[in-house]
């Protein structure tokens, strides 16, 4: 399946991140990646930026692609699918990254046995550090699912989940980079308040965040265990943690995930 042509309907921030990540990984060559955009001007700019063929006609892209990745806003999904469904055949695969849009919703519009896979990726895919949760629709084969998992593993990590849990994924990893950027910025601001140059404070906070995440992923230790390893009795870390508890940082982050998932659920209704 690695020689199949993959067509992206929409090449905005998320679409470009996935396309660039795939090209940089050498998993799929640029000549096998296509895209479609809404205007000639945007298509020319994206083609120049990504060095791929970009169409302005979604139907033309679908006809020339084996796998179609829907990278449009959720409220555009229905009109896009209704436009292209006449070009879909059972040997094509639909992958949707639209938040809140179920495989069943897409399958109902298509009204044919076209395989549909739903993915919640995130923008660090651009650097090969993405996180993608993947769930299958009712017509997806094991081979298609295996390929999709492998495809997204080339731009980070990928896992298969039940679709009923995907809005929770949106709250953690889909929107999560924005939450982490806010945390990094806040840590850096604390350093700036104490006299550190801003660029130094940001580098300290960003690398610390990266290192802490790698400690979890590569040691398989629970975050609470790793936290305790840093925390000594009467030391600096416990003093900081007590401030986080006082201001309910833990609760705020948990509620952030829950509210994000709630909004994702609303998008699908």
Secondary structure, 3 states (H helix, E strand, C coil): CCCCCEEEECCCHHHHHHHHHHHHHCCCCHHHEEEECCCHHHHHHHHHHHCCEEECCHHHHHHCCCEEEECCCHHHHHHHHHHHHHHCCCCCEEEECCCCCCHHHHHHHHCCCCEEEEEECCHHHHHCCEEEEEEECCCCCHHHHHHHHHHHHCCEEEEECCHHHHHHHHHHHHCHHHHHHHHHHHHHHHHHHCCCCHHHHHHHHHHHHHHHHHHHHHHCCCHHHHHHHHCCCCCHHHHHHHHHHHCCHHHHHHHHHHHHHHHHHHHCC
